[in-house]
Amino acid sequence: MASGGPEIEQLIQLLARLPGLGPRSARRAVLQLIKKKDQLMIPLSAALDRAVSAVKTCEICGNVDTVSPCTICADPRRAESGMLIVVEDVADLWALERAGVGAVRYHVLGGVLSPLDGVGPDDISIDDLLKRASEFKEIVLAINATVEGQTTAHYITDRLAGSGTKVTRLAHGVPVGGELDYLDEGTLSQALKARTEI
Amino acid sequence: MASGGPEIEQLIQLLARLPGLGPRSARRAVLQLIKKKDQLMIPLSAALDRAVSAVKTCEICGNVDTVSPCTICADPRRAESGMLIVVEDVADLWALERAGVGAVRYHVLGGVLSPLDGVGPDDISIDDLLKRASEFKEIVLAINATVEGQTTAHYITDRLAGSGTKVTRLAHGVPVGGELDYLDEGTLSQALKARTEI
């Protein structure tokens, strides 16, 4: 049976659809929200209201921001490096920004080519990328090292061939702080091939 | 640096304070919310707004509901069994309701006695419980089997002594579907002491 009335039950069901939360943890989260109504529930409700009306997708790069063009595309200092990093998802863009990769610009594909799932070149933001490409000296493909990701990287490289823009990809290798013992063979053999002199 | 403007950053920080979500999973949750704005973000914002104004604590039992007295206290069929189950927290009440323990009433203490943390009998809902006790034939103490929980159970039993109301506690034993190998010694020895004939 439902505990706590339809309003609470609906809140649990919606929260349970967030990644990382299931029905059980959503219920705990709702109880926490109710317990800390003034410190947590009311501010969260207000923050969500503001985000709903403020959040936009950048018309240039596909990043998520409260302005469009986004703060990254609007920053003139980021044009100087001439580097455009192509990512699959906004989450990857944020991860690179957290890593402090420097004054670069981004392009969010919004997915990878996947013929099995019916995702073709027109379904992700490849045409927009090709239109932007000439503005940059180097395009770094920071696409996940999955089969679909690598297919997408090859496709983009082919389409950019002859454009005069340098196309690179992220280095494969041993993660910093990682233990060799736990790494897969593919990563290890790539890391050995790409070894550098100390 | 902040990705996505102050509205998004604030939403991440608030979501990260929910149990089960950390900064990283809160960020993923926010990206999911933004991606599914119409199916998830707007409904969640509306559900939170409704819950903020609707959620009440029941004046009789301490349960959380949208009406006070709550649906459980207002249901006359639940008086017939004459059983009152005393729990520490609303989450415990919900867990018992999910288990379908039957037409019973509840009393939420809102905590347990803990002299070290400065929680005395006046800080949890014990006086209200003593006032309600005479209405019931049996009071089941479904309080967690921690040191504080057991202290609280003893205190309540002492205060109810001589009132004529039967006071019981939940059985200790092997969890249904549990493997003996993984159980602690305390549970195992209690389960052996309380063995039943087949």
Interface residues (C-beta under 8 A of the other chain):
Chain A: M1 S3 G4 G5 P6 E7 I8 Q10 L11 L14 L15 R17 L18 P19 G20 L21 S25 R27 R28 A29 V30 L31 Q32 L33 I34 K37 L40 M41 I42 P43 L44 S45 A47 L48 D49 R50 A51 V52 A54 V55 N63 V64 D65 T66 V67 C70 T71 D89 V90 A91 L93 W94 E97 R98 G100
Chain B: M1 S3 G4 G5 P6 E7 I8 Q10 L11 L14 L15 R17 L18 P19 G20 L21 S25 R27 R28 A29 V30 L31 Q32 L33 I34 K37 L40 M41 I42 P43 L44 S45 A47 L48 D49 R50 A51 V52 A54 V55 N63 V64 D65 T66 V67 C70 T71 D89 V90 A91 L93 W94 E97 R98 G100
